[in-house]
Structure formats: structure tokens, C-alpha cells
Amino acid sequence: MKSAVLCRREIFRRKNRGSTLAAALALVFLVFAITTVSLTRIACTSTQISMRHRQTTALFLAEAGIRKAGQQLSVNSKYSGETGTALPTGTFDIKVKAEANGYMVTSTGIAKSGIKTGQKRTVRALVNVIRPGLFKIKKWVDNP
């Protein structure tokens, strides 16, 4: 009887041989899959955050161009704009067109980017000069 029990145990061991290896490989595969998905999501989120940062920087640069144009127009009514004005975060271009009720100023901000072409944002606003050194911005339009 003792030999019959030993025989059954031996048969059971031989039948299940390698099942631990299969379970370990399945676990490694599962961990690998979860890690891959997590890293992909992190990379995607990082790219979106970087793009949003460049868009916001370009908007701030365009706004700086509008404000510079307003300041220049309040001192010099013949100011027509400028291109390639550099700031630490990028550049902006300004175009000024005289109108009956003020000056239509279009400013394009271009954010610096180490890898891709810089993100652009354009802002158009109506600038009224109240007196020398003082101006008012009206009708602000983002990405006209």
C-alpha cells in the first residue's frame, strides 16, 4: 500500500512538472504588459503638458506684442510694427494698421522649443491712444 501511495505522488509530480515555470512566466508577462501601458500613458501625458506649455507661452508672447505696440503707439503715432522681437521664452511679430476708431494691432507669438518648430499664437486687438504714454486695449480676439 505504501508503494501505491508513492507511485501516485510520483505520477502527480511528473504531471505538474513545469507548472511553476508557466505561472512565473505568466506573471512576468503580466507585469511587463502593465509597465508598458503605464509608460505609454506617462509619455503621452508629458507630451500633452509640454504642448500646452508652449501654447500658453506663445499666447503670452503675443500679448506682450500687443502691449508693446500700445506703448509705442502712445508715443509715436506712425509706429507700424516690428518683426522678430526676442524675449527669453521666444519671439513676437507686430503689425499695426490705422483705423478710424484706433489702431488694429496683430501680434503673433512664437514660443521657443528645443525639439519642434515653435508653437504660434496670434492675437488681434483694437488699441486706442488716450494721451501720450496711456493707451486702452479693446476688442481682443485670440487666433483670428
Secondary structure as GFF3:
##gff-version 3
##sequence-region A 1 144
A	DSSP	alpha_helix	2	15	.	.	.	ID=ss1
A	DSSP	alpha_helix	19	75	.	.	.	ID=ss2
A	DSSP	beta_strand	81	87	.	.	.	ID=ss3
A	DSSP	beta_strand	90	99	.	.	.	ID=ss4
A	DSSP	beta_strand	102	111	.	.	.	ID=ss5
A	DSSP	beta_strand	120	131	.	.	.	ID=ss6
A	DSSP	beta_strand	134	142	.	.	.	ID=ss7
###
